[in-house]
Amino acid sequence: MHAVVINVTLNDRPGVDAELTTLVPQVAAAPGFVAAYWVALSEEKGASIVVFDSEQAAQGLAAMAAATPGGPVTTNSIEVGEVIAHA
């Protein structure tokens, strides 16, 4: 399994909440999807972790995220890594 970890700045929290209502089902429908979490770390910072069954699927989401305009968030980093443990 591989995960995409995205760190963002939350520019418009109500806008983020509204965008997630459509984004979450889209991500869940992606090929190879396993699980995902979107986390508000503070009023200004957030992160998402999306797990896929293959590196190829994870890289696909990372590329899509990099090409998506910011909207209510500013993307600070996008990384793909191997999941080495989970519970």
Buried (B, 14 or more C-beta within 10 A) or exposed (E): BBBBBBBBEBEEBEEBEEBBEEBEEEBEEBEBBBEBEBEBEEEEEBBBBBBBBEBEBBBBBBEBBEEEEEBBBEBEEBEBEEBEEEE
